[in-house]
Amino acid sequence: MTTKWARAALSHHAFCGLARAHLGAVIAELAAPWSFRRESVLGKRRGGARRRATGAGPKYELVFTDRVLVTLVLLRTQLPHAALAQLYGVGRSTVTEAIGEMRPLLAARGFAVPDRPGLRLRTLADVFAYAEAEGVILRIDGTETQVRRPQANRPGRRAFVSGKKKQNTIKTTTISDGQGRTLFSGAVRPGRMHDQTAMRTEGIAEHLRPTVKAEVDEGYRGLANEFPHQVSAPPRKPKADASLGDQHAWREIRRRQSSRRICVEHTNAEYKQWRPLQRYLGHREHYADDHRAIASLVSDRAAQRPTARKPSTELVLVRTVAC
């Protein structure tokens, strides 16, 4: 099996999860950061400036394009490193080294901004500044991914046991706009931690500016109580002896609030199309980078969706029609 054949096969969207144009844009974007990082590593190893011309020395078994491809295929399908190495006819350690180089670069890309080509959000401060400037109502939600159970007698083994899933999970927080386009996804915490605790630990509440509004679910009730004019949570269920009218009103208000924030659930569903975020089989210390890398790639595609504009309900009389 030749390298040319392997590159042609793995560049298909069924393997890497990206269209050809998107794949080419990602490769072009990562070329300069990878070269800079590689030269920095080599400079530290040499202990000084380069002594030979660029290109001298041993050649890579996997060129830059193939390094990006094997990383994307791992993120999309979670194929074992040994299987990817067999496709290219190289050793397993070569694939592992390539993925270790490309994973942090993909995770550091940030999240694409709708209608703002070239602009990317990398921190929570960026997200809330963007929401304030554009008047975007944020949708905040948490999602969990099943991970391997820690070894017996290991400290903190129970920290990953989710009370909701009854499994070992890792929890992340997702922020999207009203059309389900990713603005931020991260705040990685063990599955045992509550959604609101994970959010406060990351500092999301401190970044909430006075003019920024958000829609949340029941898990962020405390945040809604602290910022009642900014954060909207589902209404509390009426007591059992409440009137029938109050119960119907509660159901209708809850339905409307759920319909406004369902888009962030769709955003989390987009992540679950990538195999590692269905059940993560790798080392947990790599989960944060893998999650951010996948969310960054998903945000690229979501940002291309056109912004839906609400049509005006005002009727303007153009001319008088005689009846």
C-alpha positions as CSV (number, residue, x, y, z in Angstrom):
1,M,0.0,0.0,0.0
2,T,1.6,3.3,-1.1
3,T,1.6,6.6,0.7
4,K,-0.2,8.2,-2.2
5,W,-3.0,5.7,-2.0
6,A,-3.3,6.1,1.8
7,R,-3.4,9.9,1.4
8,A,-6.1,9.8,-1.2
9,A,-8.3,7.4,0.8
10,L,-7.9,9.2,4.2
11,S,-8.6,12.6,2.7
12,H,-12.2,11.4,1.9
13,H,-14.8,13.0,4.2
14,A,-15.9,9.6,5.5
15,F,-12.5,9.2,7.2
16,C,-11.4,12.7,8.1
17,G,-14.8,14.3,8.5
18,L,-14.1,17.4,6.4
19,A,-14.9,18.4,2.9
20,R,-12.0,18.8,0.5
21,A,-12.1,22.6,0.6
22,H,-12.3,22.6,4.4
23,L,-9.4,20.1,4.6
24,G,-7.2,22.3,2.4
25,A,-8.0,25.4,4.4
26,V,-7.1,23.6,7.7
27,I,-3.8,22.3,6.2
28,A,-2.9,25.8,4.9
29,E,-3.7,27.3,8.3
30,L,-1.6,24.9,10.4
31,A,1.5,24.9,8.1
32,A,3.1,28.0,9.5
33,P,2.4,27.2,13.3
34,W,3.7,23.7,12.8
35,S,6.9,24.9,11.1
36,F,7.5,27.5,13.8
37,R,6.9,25.0,16.6
38,R,9.1,22.4,14.9
39,E,12.0,24.9,14.4
40,S,11.6,26.0,18.1
41,V,11.9,22.4,19.3
42,L,15.0,21.7,17.0
43,G,16.6,25.0,18.2
44,K,16.3,23.9,21.8
45,R,17.7,20.5,21.0
46,R,20.7,22.0,19.1
47,G,21.3,24.7,21.7
48,G,21.8,27.4,19.1
49,A,21.1,28.5,15.5
50,R,20.8,26.2,12.5
51,R,24.2,25.2,11.1
52,R,23.0,23.6,7.9
53,A,20.7,24.8,5.1
54,T,16.9,24.3,5.5
55,G,16.0,20.8,4.4
56,A,19.2,19.1,5.4
57,G,19.2,16.2,7.7
58,P,16.9,13.2,8.0
59,K,13.6,13.3,6.2
60,Y,10.2,12.7,7.8
61,E,8.5,9.4,7.2
62,L,5.2,11.3,7.3
63,V,5.1,14.7,5.6
64,F,3.1,17.6,7.1
65,T,0.0,16.8,5.1
66,D,-0.1,13.2,6.2
67,R,0.5,14.2,9.8
68,V,-2.6,16.4,9.6
69,L,-4.6,13.6,8.0
70,V,-3.8,10.9,10.5
71,T,-4.7,13.3,13.3
72,L,-8.1,14.2,11.7
73,V,-8.8,10.5,11.0
74,L,-8.1,9.7,14.7
75,L,-10.5,12.5,15.8
76,R,-13.2,11.4,13.4
77,T,-13.1,7.6,13.7
78,Q,-10.8,6.8,16.7
79,L,-8.9,4.3,14.6
80,P,-5.9,2.7,16.6
81,H,-2.5,4.2,15.9
82,A,-1.3,0.8,14.7
83,A,-4.0,0.7,12.0
84,L,-3.0,4.1,10.7
85,A,0.6,3.1,10.7
86,Q,-0.2,0.0,8.7
87,L,-2.0,2.2,6.1
88,Y,1.1,4.3,5.6
89,G,3.6,1.5,6.0
90,V,5.4,3.2,9.0
91,G,5.9,2.4,12.6
92,R,3.3,3.0,15.2
93,S,5.6,5.4,17.1
94,T,5.7,7.6,13.9
95,V,2.0,8.0,13.9
96,T,1.9,8.7,17.7
97,E,4.5,11.4,17.3
98,A,2.6,13.0,14.4
99,I,-0.6,13.1,16.4
100,G,1.2,14.5,19.4
101,E,2.4,17.4,17.3
102,M,-0.8,18.2,15.5
103,R,-3.3,17.7,18.3
104,P,-2.3,20.9,20.3
105,L,-2.3,23.0,17.1
106,L,-5.8,21.9,16.2
107,A,-7.0,22.6,19.8
108,A,-5.5,26.1,19.8
109,R,-7.3,27.2,16.6
110,G,-10.3,28.7,18.5
111,F,-13.8,28.9,17.3
112,A,-15.1,30.5,14.1
113,V,-17.3,33.5,14.3
114,P,-20.4,33.7,12.1
115,D,-20.3,36.4,9.4
116,R,-16.7,37.3,10.5
117,P,-14.3,35.4,8.3
118,G,-10.8,35.1,9.8
119,L,-12.0,36.1,13.3
120,R,-11.8,33.3,16.0
121,L,-12.8,33.2,19.6
122,R,-10.2,31.5,21.9
123,T,-11.1,32.6,25.4
124,L,-14.2,33.1,27.5
125,A,-13.5,36.9,27.5
126,D,-13.6,36.8,23.7
127,V,-17.0,35.1,23.7
128,F,-18.7,37.5,26.1
129,A,-17.2,40.5,24.4
130,Y,-18.5,39.2,21.1
131,A,-21.9,38.6,22.5
132,E,-22.0,42.1,24.0
133,A,-20.9,43.8,20.8
134,E,-23.3,41.8,18.5
135,G,-26.2,41.5,20.9
136,V,-26.2,37.7,20.8
137,I,-28.2,35.8,23.4
138,L,-26.0,33.0,24.5
139,R,-27.1,29.4,25.0
140,I,-25.2,27.5,27.7
141,D,-25.3,23.8,28.3
142,G,-23.2,20.9,29.6
143,T,-22.5,17.6,27.9
144,E,-20.8,14.4,29.1
145,T,-18.6,11.8,27.3
146,Q,-18.0,8.3,28.7
147,V,-14.3,7.5,29.4
148,R,-12.5,4.5,30.7
149,R,-12.7,3.7,34.4
150,P,-9.6,4.6,36.3
151,Q,-7.5,1.8,37.8
152,A,-8.4,0.4,41.2
153,N,-6.9,2.1,44.3
154,R,-6.1,5.2,42.3
155,P,-6.7,8.5,44.0
156,G,-9.8,10.3,42.8
157,R,-11.2,7.3,41.1
158,R,-14.8,8.2,42.0
159,A,-14.4,11.8,40.7
160,F,-15.4,10.6,37.2
161,V,-18.6,8.8,38.2
162,S,-21.5,10.8,36.9
163,G,-24.6,10.9,39.1
164,K,-26.7,11.4,35.9
165,K,-25.1,8.9,33.6
166,K,-24.1,6.4,36.2
167,Q,-20.9,6.0,34.2
168,N,-17.3,7.3,34.2
169,T,-17.5,10.5,32.2
170,I,-15.8,13.8,31.5
171,K,-18.0,17.0,31.5
172,T,-17.6,20.0,29.2
173,T,-19.5,23.3,28.8
174,T,-20.8,24.5,25.5
175,I,-21.8,28.0,24.5
176,S,-23.6,28.6,21.2
177,D,-25.7,31.4,19.6
178,G,-29.4,31.2,18.7
179,Q,-28.7,29.1,15.6
180,G,-26.6,26.4,17.4
181,R,-23.3,27.7,16.0
182,T,-20.4,27.0,18.4
183,L,-18.9,30.0,20.2
184,F,-17.1,28.1,22.9
185,S,-16.7,24.5,24.1
186,G,-14.4,23.5,26.9
187,A,-14.2,23.9,30.7
188,V,-13.3,20.2,31.0
189,R,-14.1,18.8,34.4
190,P,-14.7,15.3,35.9
191,G,-18.2,13.9,35.4
192,R,-19.1,13.9,39.1
193,M,-18.9,17.7,39.2
194,H,-22.2,19.6,38.8
195,D,-22.8,21.7,35.7
196,Q,-23.0,24.9,37.6
197,T,-19.9,24.1,39.7
198,A,-17.9,23.3,36.6
199,M,-19.1,26.6,35.1
200,R,-18.1,28.7,38.1
201,T,-14.8,26.9,38.4
202,E,-14.0,28.0,34.9
203,G,-15.0,31.6,35.7
204,I,-17.9,31.8,33.3
205,A,-20.1,33.7,35.8
206,E,-17.4,36.3,36.4
207,H,-17.2,37.0,32.6
208,L,-21.0,37.6,32.4
209,R,-21.3,41.2,31.4
210,P,-24.3,43.4,32.4
211,T,-25.7,43.6,28.9
212,V,-25.2,39.9,28.0
213,K,-28.1,37.6,28.2
214,A,-28.2,33.8,28.3
215,E,-30.6,30.8,28.1
216,V,-29.8,27.9,30.4
217,D,-31.4,24.7,31.6
218,E,-32.3,23.5,35.2
219,G,-28.7,22.7,36.0
220,Y,-27.8,26.4,36.1
221,R,-30.7,27.4,38.4
222,G,-28.3,29.2,40.8
223,L,-26.9,31.3,38.0
224,A,-30.4,32.4,37.0
225,N,-31.1,33.3,40.6
226,E,-28.0,35.4,40.8
227,F,-28.6,37.2,37.5
228,P,-32.4,37.2,37.2
229,H,-32.5,39.9,34.5
230,Q,-29.8,38.3,32.3
231,V,-30.1,34.5,32.6
232,S,-33.3,32.7,31.8
233,A,-33.9,29.2,33.3
234,P,-37.0,27.0,33.1
235,P,-39.7,28.1,35.6
236,R,-40.1,26.1,38.8
237,K,-42.8,23.4,38.8
238,P,-46.0,24.5,40.6
239,K,-47.0,22.6,43.7
240,A,-49.4,19.7,43.5
241,D,-52.3,21.7,44.7
242,A,-51.9,24.4,42.2
243,S,-54.8,25.3,39.9
244,L,-55.1,23.7,36.5
245,G,-54.5,27.1,34.9
246,D,-51.2,27.5,36.7
247,Q,-50.1,24.1,35.6
248,H,-51.0,24.8,31.9
249,A,-49.2,28.2,32.2
250,W,-46.1,26.5,33.6
251,R,-46.0,23.9,30.8
252,E,-46.4,26.6,28.1
253,I,-43.6,28.8,29.6
254,R,-41.3,25.8,29.9
255,R,-42.0,24.8,26.3
256,R,-41.2,28.2,25.0
257,Q,-38.0,28.4,27.1
258,S,-36.9,24.9,25.9
259,S,-37.6,25.9,22.2
260,R,-35.2,28.9,22.6
261,R,-32.4,26.8,24.0
262,I,-32.8,23.6,22.1
263,C,-30.2,24.9,19.5
264,V,-27.3,24.3,22.0
265,E,-28.5,20.7,22.4
266,H,-28.2,20.4,18.6
267,T,-24.7,21.8,18.9
268,N,-23.7,19.0,21.3
269,A,-25.3,16.5,19.0
270,E,-22.9,17.7,16.2
271,Y,-20.0,16.9,18.4
272,K,-21.3,13.4,19.0
273,Q,-21.0,12.6,15.3
274,W,-17.2,12.3,16.0
275,R,-16.4,9.0,17.5
276,P,-14.1,10.0,20.4
277,L,-16.9,12.2,21.8
278,Q,-19.3,9.2,21.9
279,R,-17.0,7.1,24.0
280,Y,-13.5,8.2,24.5
281,L,-10.9,5.4,24.5
282,G,-7.7,7.4,24.8
283,H,-5.8,8.8,27.8
284,R,-7.9,11.2,29.8
285,E,-5.2,13.8,29.8
286,H,-5.6,14.2,26.1
287,Y,-9.4,14.6,26.2
288,A,-9.4,18.4,26.6
289,D,-7.3,18.9,23.4
290,D,-9.3,16.4,21.4
291,H,-12.6,17.9,22.5
292,R,-11.5,21.5,21.6
293,A,-10.0,20.3,18.3
294,I,-13.3,18.6,17.3
295,A,-15.4,21.6,18.5
296,S,-13.1,24.0,16.5
297,L,-13.6,21.9,13.3
298,V,-17.4,21.7,13.9
299,S,-17.5,25.5,14.4
300,D,-15.9,26.1,11.0
301,R,-18.8,24.3,9.3
302,A,-21.5,25.8,11.5
303,A,-20.2,29.4,11.0
304,Q,-20.9,29.1,7.3
305,R,-24.6,28.7,7.9
306,P,-26.2,32.1,7.0
307,T,-27.6,34.1,9.8
308,A,-31.4,33.9,9.9
309,R,-33.0,37.3,9.9
310,K,-36.5,37.7,11.4
311,P,-38.8,39.3,8.9
312,S,-40.5,42.5,9.9
313,T,-44.2,42.2,10.8
314,E,-44.9,45.8,10.0
315,L,-47.1,46.4,7.0
316,V,-46.3,49.3,4.8
317,L,-48.9,50.6,2.4
318,V,-47.2,51.2,-1.0
319,R,-50.2,52.7,-2.9
320,T,-53.9,53.2,-2.5
321,V,-56.0,50.6,-4.2
322,A,-59.5,51.6,-5.2
323,C,-62.1,48.9,-4.5
